Amino acid sequence: MEQLITQGIVLRAIDCGERDKIITIYTPEKGRVTAILKGVRKLTAKMKFASQPFCFAQFRLVGRQEMMTVAGASEIESFFDITQSYAKMVCGSAILEMTDHISVLGEPNYILFDALKQTLRLLANSDIEPDLILMRYALGVFKISGYAMELKTCAVCGKPLNQDMTAFDLETGDFNCYKCPVPRYLHISARSLEIMQKLSKTEIEKLEDIVLMENEAREFRQLIRANFEIHFGVNLKSLNTAFN
C-alpha cells in the first residue's frame, strides 16, 4: 500500500454514499490525485475543512493511485475569503476547473502547482480585480499547455494588431485584424487587448490600479471559455452563465 505525504489544493468534491466525499487534489509531486474522505459528512468530522474546494493543506494519503484514502490532513493556508465574493467565487471556480482539466493523473508539474497556489492567494487576499487574476492565470495555463496566445500580431498577415479592430477567431484561437476577416469571431476591445498585453509581461501585483469595466470582464470570460473549448474540447461550466 502506497503512502503519500504532500501539499495539495482541493479542486473539486462530490458526495459518495451517505457519509463520504471523493475529492480531487492537485499536488506538485503526483499531479491530480483522487481520494476518498471517509465519514467527512458527519457533523463532528474533524477533516470537514479538507472536503471543500480551495482547501490548501498537507495531506497524508494511503492506498492505490487510482483511488487513495485521506488518512490525515492539516490546513496550511486558508483561501476561504474567495467564497465571500461572487466575482471572486466565479473566477476562483474557473481557475480550479481549468487546472482540473489540464492536469494529468500522477504527472508532476511544480510550475503549475506554484502558479495555482500564488493565484489563489492573490485572489483571496488582494483587492486586484478578480477577472485580471483569472486572465493572468489563463494566459499562463495556455502557455504551459503549448497554446500561448499571440497578442501582438495578426495570425494571418503578420502585421501588428490594430487595437481598435481586433477579432478572436473562434475556429483557430488566433487574434486577427479586421483586414483578415474570419467567419466566426469575438470582438475584443482595444482596452481589453491592451490589458492582456500588460498581463503577459508585467507582475500582476503591479496592476492593482486597473479597474475593469463590465464589458471587459465579459470579454475576458468569453475569451477564456472559447479558447479553452477550442484547444481542450472542454466547456468551462463555471463561466457558462457569468456575464452572458
C-alpha positions in Angstrom: 0.0 0.0 0.0 1.4 3.4 -1.1 1.7 6.3 1.3 2.0 9.9 0.1 2.5 12.9 2.3 2.1 16.0 0.2 0.8 19.5 -0.1 -2.3 19.8 -2.2 -5.2 22.0 -3.2 -8.7 20.6 -3.5 -10.1 21.2 -7.0 -13.5 19.6 -6.5 -15.5 17.4 -4.3 -18.5 15.1 -4.8 -20.7 13.2 -2.3 -20.2 9.5 -2.0 -22.7 7.3 -0.1 -24.2 8.8 3.0 -21.1 10.0 4.8 -18.1 10.2 2.5 -16.8 12.5 -0.2 -14.5 11.9 -3.1 -12.1 14.8 -3.7 -9.7 15.7 -6.5 -6.5 17.2 -5.1 -3.8 18.9 -7.2 -0.3 18.1 -5.8 3.2 19.1 -7.0 4.6 15.5 -6.9 1.7 13.5 -8.3 -0.3 16.0 -10.3 -4.0 15.3 -10.0 -4.9 12.8 -7.3 -8.3 11.3 -6.5 -9.0 10.4 -2.8 -11.9 9.5 -0.6 -12.6 11.2 2.7 -14.5 8.7 4.9 -17.1 9.9 7.3 -16.4 13.6 6.5 -20.1 14.5 6.0 -20.8 13.8 9.7 -21.3 17.0 11.8 -18.5 16.0 14.1 -16.0 15.1 11.3 -12.5 16.6 12.1 -11.4 16.8 8.4 -14.5 18.6 7.1 -12.3 21.5 6.1 -10.4 19.2 3.7 -13.6 18.3 1.8 -14.0 21.8 0.4 -12.7 23.2 -2.9 -9.9 25.8 -2.4 -8.6 23.9 0.7 -4.8 24.1 0.8 -3.5 21.5 3.2 -0.8 18.9 3.9 -2.4 15.6 3.1 -1.5 12.1 4.2 -2.8 9.7 1.6 -2.7 5.9 1.5 -3.8 3.3 -1.0 -3.5 2.9 -4.7 -3.1 5.9 -7.0 -6.4 5.3 -8.8 -8.3 6.0 -5.5 -6.4 6.9 -2.4 -7.8 7.5 1.1 -7.2 10.6 3.1 -5.7 9.3 6.3 -4.9 12.8 7.7 -4.9 16.5 6.7 -3.7 19.8 8.3 -4.5 23.2 6.8 -1.6 25.2 5.5 -3.4 28.3 4.4 -7.0 29.4 4.2 -8.4 30.7 0.9 -11.9 31.0 2.4 -12.3 34.7 1.5 -12.6 33.7 -2.1 -16.1 32.2 -1.3 -17.3 35.5 0.3 -17.4 37.4 -3.0 -19.5 36.4 -6.0 -16.9 37.7 -8.5 -14.0 36.0 -6.7 -16.0 32.8 -6.4 -16.7 32.7 -10.2 -13.1 33.4 -11.1 -11.8 31.0 -8.5 -14.1 28.2 -9.6 -12.9 28.8 -13.2 -9.2 28.6 -12.1 -9.8 25.3 -10.3 -11.8 23.9 -13.3 -9.0 24.8 -15.7 -6.4 23.2 -13.5 -8.6 20.1 -13.2 -8.9 19.7 -16.9 -5.3 20.3 -18.0 -3.6 18.4 -15.2 -2.7 14.7 -15.6 -3.3 11.9 -13.1 0.0 11.1 -11.5 2.1 13.5 -13.5 4.1 16.1 -11.5 4.0 19.8 -12.5 5.7 22.0 -10.0 5.3 25.1 -12.2 1.6 24.7 -12.5 1.2 24.0 -8.8 3.1 27.1 -7.7 1.1 29.2 -10.2 -2.2 27.8 -8.8 -1.1 28.4 -5.2 0.1 32.0 -5.8 -3.0 32.8 -7.9 -5.5 31.6 -5.3 -3.5 33.5 -2.6 -3.7 36.7 -4.6 -7.4 36.2 -5.3 -8.2 35.6 -1.6 -6.1 38.4 -0.1 -5.8 41.2 -2.6 -8.0 43.9 -4.0 -6.9 43.3 -7.6 -9.9 42.8 -9.9 -10.7 39.1 -9.9 -11.0 38.9 -13.7 -7.5 40.3 -14.0 -6.2 37.5 -11.9 -8.3 35.0 -13.8 -7.0 36.2 -17.2 -3.4 36.2 -16.0 -3.7 32.6 -14.8 -5.4 31.6 -18.1 -2.6 33.1 -20.1 -0.2 31.1 -18.1 -2.2 27.9 -18.5 -2.4 28.3 -22.3 1.4 28.9 -22.4 2.2 25.9 -20.2 0.0 23.7 -22.4 1.7 24.8 -25.6 -1.1 27.2 -26.8 0.4 30.5 -25.9 -1.7 33.4 -27.1 -0.1 35.7 -29.6 -1.3 39.2 -28.6 0.8 41.4 -30.8 0.5 40.4 -34.5 -2.3 39.2 -36.7 -2.2 35.4 -37.2 -3.0 35.8 -41.0 -1.0 38.8 -42.3 1.6 39.1 -39.5 1.1 42.8 -39.1 0.8 44.5 -35.7 -2.7 44.2 -34.3 -4.7 47.4 -34.6 -6.0 47.8 -31.1 -9.2 49.4 -32.4 -10.0 46.5 -34.6 -9.2 43.0 -33.2 -11.1 39.8 -33.7 -10.6 36.5 -31.9 -11.0 33.6 -34.3 -13.5 31.1 -32.8 -12.2 28.3 -35.1 -8.4 28.6 -34.5 -8.0 30.5 -31.3 -5.9 33.2 -33.0 -6.2 37.0 -33.0 -6.7 38.6 -36.3 -7.0 42.2 -37.6 -10.3 43.1 -39.4 -8.5 43.3 -42.7 -8.2 39.5 -42.4 -11.8 38.5 -41.7 -12.9 35.2 -40.4 -16.4 33.6 -40.3 -16.8 33.4 -36.6 -15.1 35.6 -34.1 -15.3 37.5 -30.8 -14.8 41.3 -30.9 -12.0 42.2 -28.5 -12.0 45.9 -27.4 -8.9 48.0 -27.6 -8.6 48.3 -23.8 -9.1 44.5 -23.3 -6.3 43.8 -25.7 -4.0 46.4 -24.1 -4.6 44.9 -20.6 -3.9 41.4 -21.8 -0.6 42.6 -23.3 0.3 44.1 -20.0 -0.7 41.0 -18.1 1.6 38.8 -20.3 4.7 40.8 -19.4 4.1 42.5 -16.0 3.9 41.2 -12.5 0.2 41.2 -11.7 0.8 42.8 -8.3 1.8 46.0 -10.2 -1.6 46.1 -11.9 -3.8 46.7 -8.9 -4.8 50.1 -10.0 -6.5 48.8 -13.2 -10.3 48.9 -12.9 -12.2 46.7 -15.4 -15.5 47.7 -16.9 -18.2 45.1 -17.1 -17.8 44.7 -20.8 -14.1 44.0 -20.4 -14.7 41.4 -17.7 -17.3 39.8 -20.0 -14.8 39.8 -22.9 -12.2 38.1 -20.7 -14.5 35.4 -19.6 -15.9 34.7 -23.1 -12.4 34.6 -24.5 -11.1 32.2 -21.9 -14.1 29.9 -22.3 -13.9 29.9 -26.1 -10.1 29.4 -26.2 -10.3 26.5 -23.7 -13.0 24.8 -25.8 -11.0 25.2 -29.0 -7.8 23.7 -27.6 -9.1 21.2 -25.0 -12.6 20.5 -26.2 -14.0 21.3 -22.7 -16.8 23.7 -21.8 -15.8 25.6 -18.7 -19.1 25.3 -16.7 -18.1 27.9 -14.2 -18.1 30.5 -16.9 -21.3 29.4 -18.7 -23.6 31.9 -17.0 -21.2 34.6 -15.9 -21.7 37.9 -17.8 -23.6 36.3 -20.7 
